[in-house]
Amino acid sequence: MTNPGLDGITRDHLVGRLVAPRRPVRDAIKAADHEAEVTARRTLDEVKQARGERGPVWWDVGSLDLNRRVAKNTLGASR
């Protein structure tokens, strides 16, 4: 998910930049060009970090993260 704190212009710019490196990744895989694939994936990762999809957490929901627990060990488990 994109960081909702980004202004519209920045968000739109980053969406445009997100599309561009996907083609080179695809093309590098087809051509078996490992170096080009690494470069394209690095560019793609930089854009995703700028959008807030990866990297430091930008959200705060104020609740416990129960997604990483076995269901029987959560607050909602039936006893």
N, C-alpha and C positions, 0 to 999 in steps of 0.2 A: 504494500500500500504506500502511496505517495504521502509525504508529510503534508497535512492540511495547513500547516503554518506557512507554506511557501506562497508567495503572491502569484497571481494568475499569469503574469508575464514570465516569471521564472519557471513556473510549472510547465507552461506551454513550450518554452524554449527547451527544457530538459526532455520533454516528450519527443520533440523533434530530433534531439540528439540521441535518444534511445533507439530509434528505428534504424539510424544509419549504421551502427556497428554490427547489427544482427546479420546483415547480408554478407559482410566479410567473414564472419564466423562460419556461416553456411558454406561459402565458397572455399574457405581454407580447409574445411573438413572434406569437402568433395575432392579437392586437389591434394589431400594428404600433406598439406604444408603446415607443419607443426608450429613453426616460428610465426607465421601469419596468424594462425589461430590464437596463439598466446597473446599476441599484440591486440587482436580484435577483442578477445575476452577481457583483457585488461581495460581497454577503452570502455567496453560495456559495463564493467564493474564500477568504474569511476562515475559514470552517469547514474547508475543505480544508487550509489552511495550519496551522490548529490541530491537525488530525489528523496532520499530517506528510506529506500527499500532495503538497504544494507547499511551496516556500520552502527554507530551509536544509536541507542534507543531514544526516540524523540517523543514517545507517548507516555502517558501516565494515567492508567485507568483507576488506580487507587484500590485495586483488589488483588488478592493472591493469584499467582499464576498456577493453576491446577492442571495445566496441559501436560506437564511432565511427570505426572504421578499415576500410579495404577488406580483405576476407578474405585476399587475397594478401600483405598487409603484416602479418599477425598471426603470433604464435608458433606457431599450429596449422596454418599453411599448409604444404601438401606442396611439396616442392622438387624 
